[in-house]
Amino acid sequence: MTENTVSTLIFLIVIFVWLVLPALIAHLNGRKWVRWFILGAILPIMSLVILALLPRPKDKNKLESSVARNSSNENNNLSEDVAKASSDDPQENLRLTELTNQAVGSLEFQIEVASAYVESGLDIGRFCRKYNLDQTALMAWTEQHLGFEDSIEEVQVENGLKSWTTVPTGNEQTRSETISEDANNETFDSGADKIDTSVHQSEIAKRSSAWFDATTNVGTEFDGRFVMSIETFQVEGPDDDGDYSMDIGFNVENSSSEEISLIKKNLVLEQATLGAVMGEINDREECLLDPGETLELSSWTRINEHCLDTSDENIVVNFFASFYSSENFRFNEIEVPNIPNTTTASIQAIDSNLVGPEIKISIFRAEEVPYDEEDDDPNEDKLELKISLENKSSVYLEEIETRVSLVARNGAEIDETSEQLEILTPHSGALLQPSFWGIKRSKLKDAKINVALKVHRLVGTQSIRETQKLTT
């Protein structure tokens, strides 16, 4: 055997191990070989390791025998209906290959199509239209094979908030005409309340608003939950630098039954020819807005004339406000460890619909070491806290903040710190780790820790859209 033949053989073996072997193993294990062929080309050795570590797919024969015992004649009839409907349109049959390669109407076909529907996040009507499936059959497969007793739409809503466009794009002209009629009547219907818009008639070309209820996951227009309007729109400029300054005043009325403690607002300014030209994002307004009370909000921004289409005197103001209620907790004092390298802990119950059922707090005391070995002992210690928190609700919690104060034996506050968490997903937990550094040991004798917790829950969002005149 010549040296060239040996080299060629070695090369072919390497190519086989590199590209073919991962794809072959994946195919034999019931996985998609194309994906593993590509992964083998990128990570040849790693792909084999991953395949070795991955658990084998569930035995479909066992699943078939288990499901077959529960199959009903009704479900078989539904399968025949779907098979007939799917075979009518060759293009739709090609679409079904995106979901499964199993025979239409077979048990494997039902399981894989139902799984694809749940994972897609689409509502059942849209999914069935996309793949030309029978809605009743799909729901029956989902309930029987995947164990969902409630509608999948309810399950999807529980797992996250649904979103939709608040300003329609397909019938914008029709909506504009409707809104113009409302403007001519000098009132804007918001459900239980009416807003006087006579001061804006010369300035407003279009106006729209929408409410999203985070509790019921229902979006409606003008249901009166939060009455919001643009009260002032003042433009100055351009100045010597070519800048326009805009001062916009908003009025919000809490028409809900909840106490609002935080408002997050976003402002987007648009022109028809340019799109978004300027805005303001994630502006916070801490408040205490009781039901029935009103609050004035304001936004100020500056735009250079080169960023504007000065030939267009109209500018669209989009204002989005998110309203939050809050829960506040104060916990019993916790003693600081008397000596370094020790820990004290406390488990305290929480009476809340959002978090709990308890909070776990531990305090570790450690010695501060000198920066240089030649330096003397600084006679200082550090305190490291670990606070375990769980979201037991089905809603997202936001702006979670824990405030910790270190109190001396005489009641005086030595120091204060805080730790924030932006979002805590439903039915999950998190660890907050505030700490104190460089505390004199003499101050830590018989000292105590006070912990306070605040969590915010989204009540709903309100948006408003108005066209104003870009005139000074």
N, C-alpha and C positions, 0 to 999 in steps of 0.2 A: 504494500500500500504506500503510495507516494506521499510526500509531505503535504502537497496541495490537497490531496484527497482527505487526509486527516484533518487539515484545517477547515475544509468545507464541512466535514461531518461535525466537528466541534461547533462550528458556526450554526449549523442547523439545529443541533441539540440546544444551544443557548437560546435561539429564537423560539424553539418549542416551549422551553421552560419559561421564557420571558413573556411571550404573547399567548400561546395556545393553551398551555396547561391551566392558568387561572380561569380562562373562559370555559374550558372543558369541565373542570371541577364544578364551577358555578352552574353549568347546564345540567350536570348529573344530579346536583342537589336541588334542582327546580328553580334556580335563579336565572335572571336575564344575562345571557352570556355576552351580549354586546357591551353592556356596562362594564363587566369585569375584563373584557378584552382591552378596552380603553384604559381601565385602571391598571392592568398588568403592564401596558406599554409605558405608563407614567411611573408606577411604583412596582417594579417586577417582584422583588422579594417581599415587600410589605403586603402586596395583594394576597400572596399565598398565606402569610401569617394571619391576615384578617379573615380569610376563608376558613382557616383552621380553628379560629377562636369563635366564629359566629355559630350560634346554635342552628341545628338542622330545621328546616321548615316543618311545620306540623304535617303529620301523615294524613293526606286527604282521604285515604280509604277509611281511616278511623272516623274522620269527620263525616264522611258520606254515610257510614253505617249508623252513626248517632243521629244525624239529621233525618235519614230516611225513615226511621221509626216514628218521627213526629210529622212526617209529610202528610198532607191532606189532599183529597181529590180536588178541592177548590184551588189549591195552589198549582196542581198539575194543569188544570184548565187555564189558569192565568198564564202559565208558561207557554202553552200552545198559542194563546192570544198574542203574547209578546213575540214569539217566534214568527208568527204570521205577519205581524205588523213590521217587524224588522226586515223580513225578506222582501217586502214590497218595494223598498227603495234601496238600490245597490249602494248609493252614496252613503246612506245612513248605516248600512252594514259595514262599510269601510270605517266609519266612525267608531263602531262598537269594538273594532280591533284595537282601538286605543285603550279600552278597558280590560279586555280579556280575549284570549285565543281559544277559549273553550267553545264547544258546540252550543248553539243558541238553544236555550230552554233546558240545558242539562243542569244538574245539581251544582257542578263547579261554576257554571255560567252565572247562576243565581247568586252564589256566595261572593264571587269576585265583583259582579256588578253592584251588589248592595254595599260592599266594602268601599268601592270607588265612589259611590254616592255620598257616603258618610264623610269620607276624607276630602271630598271636593269643596265642602262648605256652601254649596249652592242650595237654594230651596228646591223642593222636590219637583215642582212644576217646571222650573227652568231646566233642571237636569234631564227630565223626561223629554222635553221638547228638543233639547240638544242632541240626544241620542235616539229619539223616536221610540221611547219606551212607554209602556202602560203604567200610569201612576199607581193604580190600585195594586198591580202585581209587584211593583218595586217596593211599596210599603209593606206588603205581605212578606216578601223575602227578607226585608230588613228586620222586621219584628221576629220572624221565625229563626233565621240563621244567626243574627247578631244579638238577639236578646233585648231589643228596644221595645218597651211596652208603650211608651209615650211617643208622640210624633217626633221625628228627627229634627224638625224645625224648632221645637221647644228645647231640645237638647242643645242645638247649635246656639240658640239665644242664650241659654244658661252659661255656655262656655265663653261667650264674648259678646260685645255690643255689635249690633248690625249697623251699617252706615248707609246713607243714601244722599243723593244730591238734593240740596234744599232749593236751588234755583234751576228750574227746568231748562233744557237746551233745545228740545224738539219743538216745543210750542211757545217759544219765548215771545213771539209776536202776539199771539192770542192772549198771553198773560199780561203783556204790556197794555193791551186794550182794556182788559178787565180792571187793571189797577188804575188806569187813567179815569175810568168811570167812577171808581171809589174816590179818587182825588177830587173830581168835580163835585161830589156830594159832601166834601169838606170833612168827612170822617173816615176813619180806617177801622174796620171791624176786627176786634181781637177777642172774640168770644163774649165774655162777660163784661168787657170794658170797651169804651170808645176813646180813641185818641184824636184830639183836635189837630188837624194838619193844615189849617188855613194859612198859618205863617209860612208854610213851605211850598204853597201851590205854585209860586212863580219860579221855584228852584228845582222842584222834584219832577223828574221825567218818569222814573220808575221806582217802585218800592216793593220789597218783598220781605217776608220774615218767616222763620220756622222755629218750632220747638221740638227738642228731643228729650224725652223722659227716660232717664237712666234706670228708673225703677221698673217701669212697665215695658220698656223698649218699644215705645210707640211714638212715631213722629207725626205730628199734625201741624197744621197752619192756624195761627191765631186762636189758640185755645185758651189764652188768658193766663197761662201759668206765670209768665214774667212779661209784663208790659214794658216794652223798651222802644225808645224813640230817639232820634237825633234832634236835639234842641237848638244847637248853635253850630254854624259852620262859617268860620272867619278866615279869610285869606289875605295875606299881606305880601307885597313884593311885585316884581322882583327887586331885590336890593342891589347894591353895587357889585356883588359877586354873582348876581343872577339867580339868587335863591328865593323861592317862595316859602313862606311859613304858614302852616295851617293849624288852627286851633279848633278842635271839634268837641262839642259837649253832648253827652248822652244822659238820658234819664231812665232809670230802671225802677220798676215797682215790683216788689215781691208779692205776687198774687198766689203763691203756694202756701201750704200749711207748715212749711219747714223754716227753721231759723237758719239764715245764711251767714257763714262766717268768713268765706273766702270767695273772691271772684277773680278768675283768670280771663284776661281779655286779649284779643288779637285784632289788629286793624290791617286791612289790605285796601290800598287805593289803586284803581284801575282806570285805564282809558281804552276806548274801543279799538284804537289803531295800534296800541303798544302793549296791551295787557297790564300786568302788575307793574306799577311804577315806584311805589314806596309803601311802607307799612310799619307796624309795631308788633312785636311778638312777645308772648309770655309775660305780659305785664300783670303784676299782682296787685290786688286791692283787698287788704284785710279789713273786715267790717263786722258789724253785728246787726244784721238786717232782719228784723222781725216780720212776720206775716203782715201785709198791708202797708209796710213802710216803703218809702222811696229813697233813692240814692242817686246823687249826681256823679257821673264819671266824666273824665276828660282825657283826651289824647292830643299830643302836639307832635308835629313832625315838620321837617324841612326838606324841600325838594329843589334841586337845581333845574333851571329852565331847559337845559340840554337833555334832561331826562323826561321831559314832557313834550307832548304835541301841542304847542301853543296855539295852533290853528283850530283845535277842538276845545271849546269852552266847557265841555262836560267832563266831570270826573266822578267815577262810581265809588262810593264809600261802602265797604264791606266790614261790618263789625260783628265779631264773634265773642260771645261771653259764656263762660262755663261757671256754674254756680255749685258751691260745695257747702254741705253741712259738716259739723265736726263733733267728735266725742273727745272729752278731756278726762284724764285720770291722774290721781295723785296716790302714791303708794306709801306704805309705812316706812319709817326710817330704818335703815340698815346699818349695823355697826361696822366700822372699818376694822380690819384685822389689826391686832395689837402689835404684832411683830412681823418683820419682812418674811417673804416666801411662804406665806400662809393665805388661805382663802376663806371668806365667809360667803354664805349663800342664803337666798330667800326666795320662796315660792308663794306668790300672792294671787288670790282669785280676782277675776275681773267680771263685773256685771255689765255685759255689753252684747249687742246683737251682731257686732262686727268682729271683734277680736276676743281672744281668750281660748279656753275658759280660764286660763291662768297665765301669769307672766313669771318667768324665771330669771333671777338676777344673781350674778356672782361677782365678787370683788376680789381681785388678786393684788396683793401688796408685794412689791419687789424693791430691792435696794437700787438706788442710783449709783452707777459706777463712775469713778473719775475719768475725765477725758484722757488724762495722761497718768501713767502708772506712778509718776513721781509726785502727783498732786495728792493732797490730803483727802480723807473721806469727806464728801460734801455734806454729810449728815442729812441727806434728802432721800425720799422714797418716791415711787410712782405707784399709781393705782390704775389698774386695768379692769374695766367692767365688761361683762358679757350679758346682754339682755336678749332673751329669746322671746319672740313674738309670733303669734299665729293668726292668720286671717281665716276665721271659720265661716265667713259669709260667702255668697255667690256673686259679690260685686268687687270691683277693683277699688282698693284703698290707695289714696294718693297723699303726698305731702305729710308723710309720717315723721314726727319729730319727737325725740326724747330729750328732755332737759334734766341735767344732773347737777346738783349743788352739793358742795362739801362744806359741812357745818362743824365748827369747833365745839369743844365741850361747854363753852360759855354761851352757845347759841349764835355766835357771829359767823357770817359766811366767809369761808376761806377762799373759795374759788367756785367758778361755775363753768360748765361746758355743755355741749349739745352734740347730737348726732342725727342726721337726716336720712330718710329713705324716700325716694321719689314715688315708687309704685310697689304695691304688694298685691300680687295676683290672687284671685279667689282660691280658697282652700289650700293656701300655701303658708310658708313661714319664712322668717328672716332672722338674722343676728345683727344686733346693733352693738358697737364696741366703742363707747366713749372712754376717755382716759384723762387722768391728771398726772402732770409731770413736775418734778422739782419741788415737792412739798416738804417743808422742814418736818423732821420727825417729831419735834416737840409739839407741833400743831396737830399731828395725827393722833396724839394720845386721847382716847375716848371720843374720837371724832365720829361723825355719822354721815351717811349719804341719803339725800332725798332725791327721788326720781319722779318725774312727771312725764306723761305721755299724751300726745295729741295726734289724732288720725282724722283725715278728711275723706268724705264720701261724695262722689259726684251725684248731685240731684238732677241736673239736666243742663242742656245748653240752649242758648237763644241766639239767633242770628238776625241781623237786619241789613238790608241792602237799599241804598238810596243813591240817586244820581243828583249831584250838586253842580252848581255853576262855578267854574274856575275864574271868578272875577273878584277884584279887590274892591 
